[in-house]
Amino acid sequence: MPQMSKVELYAAIRRGHRAGMTMRELERKYNVGWRTVRKALNNAWPEPRKPLPPRPSALDPYKAVIDGILRADLDAPRKQRHTVTRIFHRLVEEHGANVSYPMVRRYVADRKPQIAVEAGKAPIEAFVPQTHPPGMEAEVDFGDVAVRLAGELVTCYLFSFRLSYSGKAASTGSSPPPARKPSSRATCTRCGCWAVSRGAGSVTTTSRPPSLRCWG
C-alpha cells in the first residue's frame, strides 16, 4: 500500500467504516492500532502534533546579546547593520562564546523576523482555520478528458465533487455538445452537481470551485 499522509489515512478509515468495515478489519487493512482508528472515526482531522520542548543549547547564555544587536539594527542605517558573520565574531571576541557559526545563523534566521514584528516594523503573520460542518459545503472541479468510445477518441467533460467535511468524493462524465457554447461549462456543472448529489442521497448548501480558472 502506498504511503499516505495522516489526513488521507483518516479519510480512508472513515470511508471504510461507512462501507461497513469493522474496527478490527480497519486495523488490519491500514496496519494501525485501535486508538488511531478511534481517533479517525471521532474526528475527520488529525490532532496537531505537540511541539517538542526546547533543548538546552550552548547559545542560550548569549541569546539576549544577539536580541539586543538585532533590535539596535532596526534603527541603524542599512549598511551598518550586523551580518550573521559579524554577530558570530562579536560573540567570540567580546564574550568568549564557545558556539558554532551554523548555530548562530539558525537562531538569527528565526529570531530576526520575530523581533521586527515585536517592534511593529513587520506585519504579523496569521491564518484563518477552515471549518466544514457536515453537509454544508462541497468542492467541485471539472475539465476535459479524452476517452475512446467505440474505437473513436472523443473529448468529454469530467465533473468531480468532494464533500469538504467527510472527504467523500464522486465523479461523473458527459459528452460536450457538437459546438461549444459559452454556457456549456455552466450546464455541465449544474448537471454534474445534480447527478452526484442524487447518487449521494443529499445536497450541500454551498459548492465552490478550488480554482476560479476552472469556471472559464
mmCIF file of the C-alpha atoms, coordinates in Angstrom:
data_MODEL
# 
_entry.id   MODEL 
# 
loop_
_atom_site.group_PDB 
_atom_site.id 
_atom_site.type_symbol 
_atom_site.label_atom_id 
_atom_site.label_alt_id 
_atom_site.label_comp_id 
_atom_site.label_asym_id 
_atom_site.label_entity_id 
_atom_site.label_seq_id 
_atom_site.pdbx_PDB_ins_code 
_atom_site.Cartn_x 
_atom_site.Cartn_y 
_atom_site.Cartn_z 
_atom_site.occupancy 
_atom_site.B_iso_or_equiv 
_atom_site.pdbx_formal_charge 
_atom_site.auth_seq_id 
_atom_site.auth_comp_id 
_atom_site.auth_asym_id 
_atom_site.auth_atom_id 
_atom_site.pdbx_PDB_model_num 
ATOM 1   C CA . MET A 1 1   ? 0.000   0.000  0.000   1.00 0.00 ? 1   MET A CA 1 
ATOM 2   C CA . PRO A 1 2   ? 1.444   3.442  -0.930  1.00 0.00 ? 2   PRO A CA 1 
ATOM 3   C CA . GLN A 1 3   ? 2.432   5.742  1.918   1.00 0.00 ? 3   GLN A CA 1 
ATOM 4   C CA . MET A 1 4   ? -0.436  8.054  2.901   1.00 0.00 ? 4   MET A CA 1 
ATOM 5   C CA . SER A 1 5   ? -0.448  11.248 4.872   1.00 0.00 ? 5   SER A CA 1 
ATOM 6   C CA . LYS A 1 6   ? -2.308  11.238 8.167   1.00 0.00 ? 6   LYS A CA 1 
ATOM 7   C CA . VAL A 1 7   ? -5.166  13.246 6.660   1.00 0.00 ? 7   VAL A CA 1 
ATOM 8   C CA . GLU A 1 8   ? -5.516  10.730 3.816   1.00 0.00 ? 8   GLU A CA 1 
ATOM 9   C CA . LEU A 1 9   ? -5.336  7.848  6.293   1.00 0.00 ? 9   LEU A CA 1 
ATOM 10  C CA . TYR A 1 10  ? -8.125  9.316  8.414   1.00 0.00 ? 10  TYR A CA 1 
ATOM 11  C CA . ALA A 1 11  ? -10.288 9.854  5.317   1.00 0.00 ? 11  ALA A CA 1 
ATOM 12  C CA . ALA A 1 12  ? -9.677  6.267  4.136   1.00 0.00 ? 12  ALA A CA 1 
ATOM 13  C CA . ILE A 1 13  ? -10.565 4.857  7.568   1.00 0.00 ? 13  ILE A CA 1 
ATOM 14  C CA . ARG A 1 14  ? -13.796 6.853  7.667   1.00 0.00 ? 14  ARG A CA 1 
ATOM 15  C CA . ARG A 1 15  ? -14.753 5.707  4.165   1.00 0.00 ? 15  ARG A CA 1 
ATOM 16  C CA . GLY A 1 16  ? -14.075 2.096  5.107   1.00 0.00 ? 16  GLY A CA 1 
ATOM 17  C CA . HIS A 1 17  ? -16.197 2.427  8.241   1.00 0.00 ? 17  HIS A CA 1 
ATOM 18  C CA . ARG A 1 18  ? -19.084 3.896  6.245   1.00 0.00 ? 18  ARG A CA 1 
ATOM 19  C CA . ALA A 1 19  ? -18.764 0.945  3.869   1.00 0.00 ? 19  ALA A CA 1 
ATOM 20  C CA . GLY A 1 20  ? -19.383 -1.436 6.779   1.00 0.00 ? 20  GLY A CA 1 
ATOM 21  C CA . MET A 1 21  ? -15.870 -2.473 7.807   1.00 0.00 ? 21  MET A CA 1 
ATOM 22  C CA . THR A 1 22  ? -15.319 -3.279 11.478  1.00 0.00 ? 22  THR A CA 1 
ATOM 23  C CA . MET A 1 23  ? -12.630 -1.640 13.572  1.00 0.00 ? 23  MET A CA 1 
ATOM 24  C CA . ARG A 1 24  ? -10.578 -4.843 13.559  1.00 0.00 ? 24  ARG A CA 1 
ATOM 25  C CA . GLU A 1 25  ? -10.738 -5.002 9.755   1.00 0.00 ? 25  GLU A CA 1 
ATOM 26  C CA . LEU A 1 26  ? -9.664  -1.361 9.506   1.00 0.00 ? 26  LEU A CA 1 
ATOM 27  C CA . GLU A 1 27  ? -6.725  -2.025 11.833  1.00 0.00 ? 27  GLU A CA 1 
ATOM 28  C CA . ARG A 1 28  ? -5.517  -4.914 9.683   1.00 0.00 ? 28  ARG A CA 1 
ATOM 29  C CA . LYS A 1 29  ? -6.071  -3.158 6.345   1.00 0.00 ? 29  LYS A CA 1 
ATOM 30  C CA . TYR A 1 30  ? -4.217  0.037  7.251   1.00 0.00 ? 30  TYR A CA 1 
ATOM 31  C CA . ASN A 1 31  ? -1.780  -1.527 9.752   1.00 0.00 ? 31  ASN A CA 1 
ATOM 32  C CA . VAL A 1 32  ? -2.709  0.842  12.582  1.00 0.00 ? 32  VAL A CA 1 
ATOM 33  C CA . GLY A 1 33  ? -3.801  0.430  16.195  1.00 0.00 ? 33  GLY A CA 1 
ATOM 34  C CA . TRP A 1 34  ? -7.293  0.732  17.569  1.00 0.00 ? 34  TRP A CA 1 
ATOM 35  C CA . ARG A 1 35  ? -6.520  4.152  19.029  1.00 0.00 ? 35  ARG A CA 1 
ATOM 36  C CA . THR A 1 36  ? -5.751  5.534  15.549  1.00 0.00 ? 36  THR A CA 1 
ATOM 37  C CA . VAL A 1 37  ? -8.977  4.057  14.167  1.00 0.00 ? 37  VAL A CA 1 
ATOM 38  C CA . ARG A 1 38  ? -10.994 5.517  17.031  1.00 0.00 ? 38  ARG A CA 1 
ATOM 39  C CA . LYS A 1 39  ? -9.421  8.963  16.573  1.00 0.00 ? 39  LYS A CA 1 
ATOM 40  C CA . ALA A 1 40  ? -10.162 8.878  12.833  1.00 0.00 ? 40  ALA A CA 1 
ATOM 41  C CA . LEU A 1 41  ? -13.806 7.988  13.445  1.00 0.00 ? 41  LEU A CA 1 
ATOM 42  C CA . ASN A 1 42  ? -14.220 10.682 16.102  1.00 0.00 ? 42  ASN A CA 1 
ATOM 43  C CA . ASN A 1 43  ? -12.565 13.478 14.152  1.00 0.00 ? 43  ASN A CA 1 
ATOM 44  C CA . ALA A 1 44  ? -12.025 13.992 10.413  1.00 0.00 ? 44  ALA A CA 1 
ATOM 45  C CA . TRP A 1 45  ? -8.767  15.861 11.036  1.00 0.00 ? 45  TRP A CA 1 
ATOM 46  C CA . PRO A 1 46  ? -5.727  14.527 12.919  1.00 0.00 ? 46  PRO A CA 1 
ATOM 47  C CA . GLU A 1 47  ? -4.702  16.212 16.129  1.00 0.00 ? 47  GLU A CA 1 
ATOM 48  C CA . PRO A 1 48  ? -1.901  18.758 15.639  1.00 0.00 ? 48  PRO A CA 1 
ATOM 49  C CA . ARG A 1 49  ? 1.491   17.433 16.617  1.00 0.00 ? 49  ARG A CA 1 
ATOM 50  C CA . LYS A 1 50  ? 2.581   18.612 20.060  1.00 0.00 ? 50  LYS A CA 1 
ATOM 51  C CA . PRO A 1 51  ? 5.658   20.869 19.907  1.00 0.00 ? 51  PRO A CA 1 
ATOM 52  C CA . LEU A 1 52  ? 8.757   19.396 21.470  1.00 0.00 ? 52  LEU A CA 1 
ATOM 53  C CA . PRO A 1 53  ? 10.224  21.282 24.443  1.00 0.00 ? 53  PRO A CA 1 
ATOM 54  C CA . PRO A 1 54  ? 13.305  23.326 23.534  1.00 0.00 ? 54  PRO A CA 1 
ATOM 55  C CA . ARG A 1 55  ? 16.585  21.573 24.239  1.00 0.00 ? 55  ARG A CA 1 
ATOM 56  C CA . PRO A 1 56  ? 19.396  23.325 26.125  1.00 0.00 ? 56  PRO A CA 1 
ATOM 57  C CA . SER A 1 57  ? 21.919  24.943 23.813  1.00 0.00 ? 57  SER A CA 1 
ATOM 58  C CA . ALA A 1 58  ? 25.386  26.428 24.228  1.00 0.00 ? 58  ALA A CA 1 
ATOM 59  C CA . LEU A 1 59  ? 23.904  29.583 22.689  1.00 0.00 ? 59  LEU A CA 1 
ATOM 60  C CA . ASP A 1 60  ? 21.350  30.110 25.487  1.00 0.00 ? 60  ASP A CA 1 
ATOM 61  C CA . PRO A 1 61  ? 23.543  32.475 27.600  1.00 0.00 ? 61  PRO A CA 1 
ATOM 62  C CA . TYR A 1 62  ? 24.117  34.709 24.559  1.00 0.00 ? 62  TYR A CA 1 
ATOM 63  C CA . LYS A 1 63  ? 20.623  34.895 23.088  1.00 0.00 ? 63  LYS A CA 1 
ATOM 64  C CA . ALA A 1 64  ? 19.884  38.114 24.956  1.00 0.00 ? 64  ALA A CA 1 
ATOM 65  C CA . VAL A 1 65  ? 23.053  39.633 23.468  1.00 0.00 ? 65  VAL A CA 1 
ATOM 66  C CA . ILE A 1 66  ? 22.011  38.656 19.952  1.00 0.00 ? 66  ILE A CA 1 
ATOM 67  C CA . ASP A 1 67  ? 18.500  40.023 20.532  1.00 0.00 ? 67  ASP A CA 1 
ATOM 68  C CA . GLY A 1 68  ? 19.985  43.347 21.630  1.00 0.00 ? 68  GLY A CA 1 
ATOM 69  C CA . ILE A 1 69  ? 22.103  43.541 18.481  1.00 0.00 ? 69  ILE A CA 1 
ATOM 70  C CA . LEU A 1 70  ? 19.131  42.762 16.257  1.00 0.00 ? 70  LEU A CA 1 
ATOM 71  C CA . ARG A 1 71  ? 16.957  45.375 17.988  1.00 0.00 ? 71  ARG A CA 1 
ATOM 72  C CA . ALA A 1 72  ? 19.649  48.021 17.594  1.00 0.00 ? 72  ALA A CA 1 
ATOM 73  C CA . ASP A 1 73  ? 19.939  47.158 13.907  1.00 0.00 ? 73  ASP A CA 1 
ATOM 74  C CA . LEU A 1 74  ? 16.273  48.073 13.356  1.00 0.00 ? 74  LEU A CA 1 
ATOM 75  C CA . ASP A 1 75  ? 17.144  51.778 13.622  1.00 0.00 ? 75  ASP A CA 1 
ATOM 76  C CA . ALA A 1 76  ? 20.646  51.598 12.141  1.00 0.00 ? 76  ALA A CA 1 
ATOM 77  C CA . PRO A 1 77  ? 21.431  52.556 8.526   1.00 0.00 ? 77  PRO A CA 1 
ATOM 78  C CA . ARG A 1 78  ? 21.235  49.577 6.209   1.00 0.00 ? 78  ARG A CA 1 
ATOM 79  C CA . LYS A 1 79  ? 24.984  49.366 5.574   1.00 0.00 ? 79  LYS A CA 1 
ATOM 80  C CA . GLN A 1 80  ? 25.751  49.482 9.288   1.00 0.00 ? 80  GLN A CA 1 
ATOM 81  C CA . ARG A 1 81  ? 23.556  46.545 10.274  1.00 0.00 ? 81  ARG A CA 1 
ATOM 82  C CA . HIS A 1 82  ? 25.169  43.351 11.510  1.00 0.00 ? 82  HIS A CA 1 
ATOM 83  C CA . THR A 1 83  ? 25.564  40.344 9.315   1.00 0.00 ? 83  THR A CA 1 
ATOM 84  C CA . VAL A 1 84  ? 25.462  36.871 10.845  1.00 0.00 ? 84  VAL A CA 1 
ATOM 85  C CA . THR A 1 85  ? 29.225  36.635 10.447  1.00 0.00 ? 85  THR A CA 1 
ATOM 86  C CA . ARG A 1 86  ? 29.734  39.896 12.351  1.00 0.00 ? 86  ARG A CA 1 
ATOM 87  C CA . ILE A 1 87  ? 27.411  38.765 15.146  1.00 0.00 ? 87  ILE A CA 1 
ATOM 88  C CA . PHE A 1 88  ? 29.308  35.474 15.414  1.00 0.00 ? 88  PHE A CA 1 
ATOM 89  C CA . HIS A 1 89  ? 32.693  37.213 15.654  1.00 0.00 ? 89  HIS A CA 1 
ATOM 90  C CA . ARG A 1 90  ? 31.408  39.635 18.318  1.00 0.00 ? 90  ARG A CA 1 
ATOM 91  C CA . LEU A 1 91  ? 30.144  36.743 20.446  1.00 0.00 ? 91  LEU A CA 1 
ATOM 92  C CA . VAL A 1 92  ? 33.518  35.001 20.234  1.00 0.00 ? 92  VAL A CA 1 
ATOM 93  C CA . GLU A 1 93  ? 35.723  38.067 20.632  1.00 0.00 ? 93  GLU A CA 1 
ATOM 94  C CA . GLU A 1 94  ? 33.740  40.132 23.153  1.00 0.00 ? 94  GLU A CA 1 
ATOM 95  C CA . HIS A 1 95  ? 32.001  37.409 25.185  1.00 0.00 ? 95  HIS A CA 1 
ATOM 96  C CA . GLY A 1 96  ? 34.237  34.373 24.744  1.00 0.00 ? 96  GLY A CA 1 
ATOM 97  C CA . ALA A 1 97  ? 31.342  32.312 23.445  1.00 0.00 ? 97  ALA A CA 1 
ATOM 98  C CA . ASN A 1 98  ? 32.108  28.713 22.500  1.00 0.00 ? 98  ASN A CA 1 
ATOM 99  C CA . VAL A 1 99  ? 29.445  28.382 19.815  1.00 0.00 ? 99  VAL A CA 1 
ATOM 100 C CA . SER A 1 100 ? 29.419  27.397 16.148  1.00 0.00 ? 100 SER A CA 1 
ATOM 101 C CA . TYR A 1 101 ? 28.575  29.639 13.226  1.00 0.00 ? 101 TYR A CA 1 
ATOM 102 C CA . PRO A 1 102 ? 25.631  27.463 11.997  1.00 0.00 ? 102 PRO A CA 1 
ATOM 103 C CA . MET A 1 103 ? 24.105  27.672 15.488  1.00 0.00 ? 103 MET A CA 1 
ATOM 104 C CA . VAL A 1 104 ? 24.204  31.481 15.389  1.00 0.00 ? 104 VAL A CA 1 
ATOM 105 C CA . ARG A 1 105 ? 22.922  31.563 11.814  1.00 0.00 ? 105 ARG A CA 1 
ATOM 106 C CA . ARG A 1 106 ? 19.875  29.414 12.651  1.00 0.00 ? 106 ARG A CA 1 
ATOM 107 C CA . TYR A 1 107 ? 18.993  31.498 15.686  1.00 0.00 ? 107 TYR A CA 1 
ATOM 108 C CA . VAL A 1 108 ? 19.309  34.799 13.828  1.00 0.00 ? 108 VAL A CA 1 
ATOM 109 C CA . ALA A 1 109 ? 17.187  33.490 10.944  1.00 0.00 ? 109 ALA A CA 1 
ATOM 110 C CA . ASP A 1 110 ? 14.409  32.517 13.373  1.00 0.00 ? 110 ASP A CA 1 
ATOM 111 C CA . ARG A 1 111 ? 14.628  35.468 15.761  1.00 0.00 ? 111 ARG A CA 1 
ATOM 112 C CA . LYS A 1 112 ? 15.172  38.385 13.376  1.00 0.00 ? 112 LYS A CA 1 
ATOM 113 C CA . PRO A 1 113 ? 11.644  38.426 11.885  1.00 0.00 ? 113 PRO A CA 1 
ATOM 114 C CA . GLN A 1 114 ? 10.132  37.943 15.351  1.00 0.00 ? 114 GLN A CA 1 
ATOM 115 C CA . ILE A 1 115 ? 11.961  40.984 16.698  1.00 0.00 ? 115 ILE A CA 1 
ATOM 116 C CA . ALA A 1 116 ? 10.781  43.044 13.706  1.00 0.00 ? 116 ALA A CA 1 
ATOM 117 C CA . VAL A 1 117 ? 7.171   42.066 14.483  1.00 0.00 ? 117 VAL A CA 1 
ATOM 118 C CA . GLU A 1 118 ? 7.598   42.839 18.183  1.00 0.00 ? 118 GLU A CA 1 
ATOM 119 C CA . ALA A 1 119 ? 8.892   46.307 17.283  1.00 0.00 ? 119 ALA A CA 1 
ATOM 120 C CA . GLY A 1 120 ? 5.945   46.928 14.949  1.00 0.00 ? 120 GLY A CA 1 
ATOM 121 C CA . LYS A 1 121 ? 8.140   47.075 11.855  1.00 0.00 ? 121 LYS A CA 1 
ATOM 122 C CA . ALA A 1 122 ? 6.840   43.943 10.123  1.00 0.00 ? 122 ALA A CA 1 
ATOM 123 C CA . PRO A 1 123 ? 3.355   42.567 9.506   1.00 0.00 ? 123 PRO A CA 1 
ATOM 124 C CA . ILE A 1 124 ? 2.068   39.832 11.788  1.00 0.00 ? 124 ILE A CA 1 
ATOM 125 C CA . GLU A 1 125 ? 1.595   36.505 10.062  1.00 0.00 ? 125 GLU A CA 1 
ATOM 126 C CA . ALA A 1 126 ? -1.798  34.975 10.726  1.00 0.00 ? 126 ALA A CA 1 
ATOM 127 C CA . PHE A 1 127 ? -4.087  32.313 9.338   1.00 0.00 ? 127 PHE A CA 1 
ATOM 128 C CA . VAL A 1 128 ? -7.804  31.611 9.463   1.00 0.00 ? 128 VAL A CA 1 
ATOM 129 C CA . PRO A 1 129 ? -8.603  27.959 10.243  1.00 0.00 ? 129 PRO A CA 1 
ATOM 130 C CA . GLN A 1 130 ? -11.148 26.364 7.947   1.00 0.00 ? 130 GLN A CA 1 
ATOM 131 C CA . THR A 1 131 ? -14.192 24.661 9.400   1.00 0.00 ? 131 THR A CA 1 
ATOM 132 C CA . HIS A 1 132 ? -16.540 22.454 7.401   1.00 0.00 ? 132 HIS A CA 1 
ATOM 133 C CA . PRO A 1 133 ? -19.781 21.495 9.182   1.00 0.00 ? 133 PRO A CA 1 
ATOM 134 C CA . PRO A 1 134 ? -21.306 18.196 7.964   1.00 0.00 ? 134 PRO A CA 1 
ATOM 135 C CA . GLY A 1 135 ? -23.354 18.538 4.788   1.00 0.00 ? 135 GLY A CA 1 
ATOM 136 C CA . MET A 1 136 ? -22.740 22.258 4.403   1.00 0.00 ? 136 MET A CA 1 
ATOM 137 C CA . GLU A 1 137 ? -20.048 22.588 1.754   1.00 0.00 ? 137 GLU A CA 1 
ATOM 138 C CA . ALA A 1 138 ? -18.500 20.742 -1.166  1.00 0.00 ? 138 ALA A CA 1 
ATOM 139 C CA . GLU A 1 139 ? -15.698 21.400 -3.644  1.00 0.00 ? 139 GLU A CA 1 
ATOM 140 C CA . VAL A 1 140 ? -16.324 20.945 -7.348  1.00 0.00 ? 140 VAL A CA 1 
ATOM 141 C CA . ASP A 1 141 ? -13.981 20.851 -10.308 1.00 0.00 ? 141 ASP A CA 1 
ATOM 142 C CA . PHE A 1 142 ? -14.088 19.719 -13.915 1.00 0.00 ? 142 PHE A CA 1 
ATOM 143 C CA . GLY A 1 143 ? -12.047 19.528 -17.062 1.00 0.00 ? 143 GLY A CA 1 
ATOM 144 C CA . ASP A 1 144 ? -11.728 17.960 -20.480 1.00 0.00 ? 144 ASP A CA 1 
ATOM 145 C CA . VAL A 1 145 ? -10.764 14.293 -20.773 1.00 0.00 ? 145 VAL A CA 1 
ATOM 146 C CA . ALA A 1 146 ? -10.135 12.193 -23.857 1.00 0.00 ? 146 ALA A CA 1 
ATOM 147 C CA . VAL A 1 147 ? -11.865 8.790  -23.848 1.00 0.00 ? 147 VAL A CA 1 
ATOM 148 C CA . ARG A 1 148 ? -12.154 6.128  -26.511 1.00 0.00 ? 148 ARG A CA 1 
ATOM 149 C CA . LEU A 1 149 ? -15.770 5.298  -27.404 1.00 0.00 ? 149 LEU A CA 1 
ATOM 150 C CA . ALA A 1 150 ? -16.495 2.615  -30.000 1.00 0.00 ? 150 ALA A CA 1 
ATOM 151 C CA . GLY A 1 151 ? -12.882 2.851  -31.164 1.00 0.00 ? 151 GLY A CA 1 
ATOM 152 C CA . GLU A 1 152 ? -13.023 6.625  -31.644 1.00 0.00 ? 152 GLU A CA 1 
ATOM 153 C CA . LEU A 1 153 ? -11.212 9.205  -29.465 1.00 0.00 ? 153 LEU A CA 1 
ATOM 154 C CA . VAL A 1 154 ? -13.797 11.611 -28.035 1.00 0.00 ? 154 VAL A CA 1 
ATOM 155 C CA . THR A 1 155 ? -13.330 14.653 -25.794 1.00 0.00 ? 155 THR A CA 1 
ATOM 156 C CA . CYS A 1 156 ? -15.720 14.639 -22.831 1.00 0.00 ? 156 CYS A CA 1 
ATOM 157 C CA . TYR A 1 157 ? -16.284 16.598 -19.634 1.00 0.00 ? 157 TYR A CA 1 
ATOM 158 C CA . LEU A 1 158 ? -15.288 15.073 -16.302 1.00 0.00 ? 158 LEU A CA 1 
ATOM 159 C CA . PHE A 1 159 ? -17.012 16.535 -13.252 1.00 0.00 ? 159 PHE A CA 1 
ATOM 160 C CA . SER A 1 160 ? -15.648 15.881 -9.727  1.00 0.00 ? 160 SER A CA 1 
ATOM 161 C CA . PHE A 1 161 ? -17.452 16.517 -6.465  1.00 0.00 ? 161 PHE A CA 1 
ATOM 162 C CA . ARG A 1 162 ? -15.939 16.254 -2.956  1.00 0.00 ? 162 ARG A CA 1 
ATOM 163 C CA . LEU A 1 163 ? -17.652 16.808 0.391   1.00 0.00 ? 163 LEU A CA 1 
ATOM 164 C CA . SER A 1 164 ? -15.469 19.124 2.467   1.00 0.00 ? 164 SER A CA 1 
ATOM 165 C CA . TYR A 1 165 ? -16.311 17.548 5.832   1.00 0.00 ? 165 TYR A CA 1 
ATOM 166 C CA . SER A 1 166 ? -16.017 13.824 5.177   1.00 0.00 ? 166 SER A CA 1 
ATOM 167 C CA . GLY A 1 167 ? -13.797 13.870 2.105   1.00 0.00 ? 167 GLY A CA 1 
ATOM 168 C CA . LYS A 1 168 ? -16.228 11.614 0.232   1.00 0.00 ? 168 LYS A CA 1 
ATOM 169 C CA . ALA A 1 169 ? -15.794 12.157 -3.493  1.00 0.00 ? 169 ALA A CA 1 
ATOM 170 C CA . ALA A 1 170 ? -17.599 11.160 -6.659  1.00 0.00 ? 170 ALA A CA 1 
ATOM 171 C CA . SER A 1 171 ? -17.198 11.888 -10.359 1.00 0.00 ? 171 SER A CA 1 
ATOM 172 C CA . THR A 1 172 ? -19.379 11.814 -13.415 1.00 0.00 ? 172 THR A CA 1 
ATOM 173 C CA . GLY A 1 173 ? -18.706 12.341 -17.111 1.00 0.00 ? 173 GLY A CA 1 
ATOM 174 C CA . SER A 1 174 ? -20.660 13.728 -20.048 1.00 0.00 ? 174 SER A CA 1 
ATOM 175 C CA . SER A 1 175 ? -20.029 14.369 -23.706 1.00 0.00 ? 175 SER A CA 1 
ATOM 176 C CA . PRO A 1 176 ? -19.926 18.035 -24.778 1.00 0.00 ? 176 PRO A CA 1 
ATOM 177 C CA . PRO A 1 177 ? -22.282 19.443 -27.441 1.00 0.00 ? 177 PRO A CA 1 
ATOM 178 C CA . PRO A 1 178 ? -21.021 19.449 -31.060 1.00 0.00 ? 178 PRO A CA 1 
ATOM 179 C CA . ALA A 1 179 ? -20.360 23.189 -30.922 1.00 0.00 ? 179 ALA A CA 1 
ATOM 180 C CA . ARG A 1 180 ? -19.058 24.650 -27.689 1.00 0.00 ? 180 ARG A CA 1 
ATOM 181 C CA . LYS A 1 181 ? -21.136 27.447 -26.282 1.00 0.00 ? 181 LYS A CA 1 
ATOM 182 C CA . PRO A 1 182 ? -20.223 29.895 -23.505 1.00 0.00 ? 182 PRO A CA 1 
ATOM 183 C CA . SER A 1 183 ? -22.820 28.256 -21.251 1.00 0.00 ? 183 SER A CA 1 
ATOM 184 C CA . SER A 1 184 ? -21.729 24.657 -21.879 1.00 0.00 ? 184 SER A CA 1 
ATOM 185 C CA . ARG A 1 185 ? -19.479 24.534 -18.844 1.00 0.00 ? 185 ARG A CA 1 
ATOM 186 C CA . ALA A 1 186 ? -22.135 26.025 -16.587 1.00 0.00 ? 186 ALA A CA 1 
ATOM 187 C CA . THR A 1 187 ? -24.587 23.414 -17.881 1.00 0.00 ? 187 THR A CA 1 
ATOM 188 C CA . CYS A 1 188 ? -22.029 20.684 -17.191 1.00 0.00 ? 188 CYS A CA 1 
ATOM 189 C CA . THR A 1 189 ? -21.603 21.997 -13.648 1.00 0.00 ? 189 THR A CA 1 
ATOM 190 C CA . ARG A 1 190 ? -25.331 22.029 -12.926 1.00 0.00 ? 190 ARG A CA 1 
ATOM 191 C CA . CYS A 1 191 ? -25.857 18.562 -14.361 1.00 0.00 ? 191 CYS A CA 1 
ATOM 192 C CA . GLY A 1 192 ? -22.827 17.207 -12.529 1.00 0.00 ? 192 GLY A CA 1 
ATOM 193 C CA . CYS A 1 193 ? -23.968 18.611 -9.174  1.00 0.00 ? 193 CYS A CA 1 
ATOM 194 C CA . TRP A 1 194 ? -27.436 17.140 -9.694  1.00 0.00 ? 194 TRP A CA 1 
ATOM 195 C CA . ALA A 1 195 ? -26.137 13.696 -10.710 1.00 0.00 ? 195 ALA A CA 1 
ATOM 196 C CA . VAL A 1 196 ? -23.573 13.409 -7.923  1.00 0.00 ? 196 VAL A CA 1 
ATOM 197 C CA . SER A 1 197 ? -25.909 14.769 -5.238  1.00 0.00 ? 197 SER A CA 1 
ATOM 198 C CA . ARG A 1 198 ? -28.608 12.355 -6.353  1.00 0.00 ? 198 ARG A CA 1 
ATOM 199 C CA . GLY A 1 199 ? -26.166 9.459  -6.081  1.00 0.00 ? 199 GLY A CA 1 
ATOM 200 C CA . ALA A 1 200 ? -25.014 10.605 -2.638  1.00 0.00 ? 200 ALA A CA 1 
ATOM 201 C CA . GLY A 1 201 ? -28.602 10.932 -1.426  1.00 0.00 ? 201 GLY A CA 1 
ATOM 202 C CA . SER A 1 202 ? -28.163 14.539 -0.286  1.00 0.00 ? 202 SER A CA 1 
ATOM 203 C CA . VAL A 1 203 ? -27.114 18.010 -1.370  1.00 0.00 ? 203 VAL A CA 1 
ATOM 204 C CA . THR A 1 204 ? -24.923 20.662 0.229   1.00 0.00 ? 204 THR A CA 1 
ATOM 205 C CA . THR A 1 205 ? -25.832 24.273 0.783   1.00 0.00 ? 205 THR A CA 1 
ATOM 206 C CA . THR A 1 206 ? -22.631 25.535 -0.853  1.00 0.00 ? 206 THR A CA 1 
ATOM 207 C CA . SER A 1 207 ? -20.449 24.257 -3.691  1.00 0.00 ? 207 SER A CA 1 
ATOM 208 C CA . ARG A 1 208 ? -17.258 26.073 -4.550  1.00 0.00 ? 208 ARG A CA 1 
ATOM 209 C CA . PRO A 1 209 ? -14.536 25.594 -7.167  1.00 0.00 ? 209 PRO A CA 1 
ATOM 210 C CA . PRO A 1 210 ? -10.963 25.156 -5.867  1.00 0.00 ? 210 PRO A CA 1 
ATOM 211 C CA . SER A 1 211 ? -9.710  27.299 -8.741  1.00 0.00 ? 211 SER A CA 1 
ATOM 212 C CA . LEU A 1 212 ? -11.631 30.060 -10.466 1.00 0.00 ? 212 LEU A CA 1 
ATOM 213 C CA . ARG A 1 213 ? -9.918  29.307 -13.760 1.00 0.00 ? 213 ARG A CA 1 
ATOM 214 C CA . CYS A 1 214 ? -11.951 26.093 -13.918 1.00 0.00 ? 214 CYS A CA 1 
ATOM 215 C CA . TRP A 1 215 ? -15.075 28.137 -14.443 1.00 0.00 ? 215 TRP A CA 1 
ATOM 216 C CA . GLY A 1 216 ? -13.892 29.966 -17.524 1.00 0.00 ? 216 GLY A CA 1 
# 
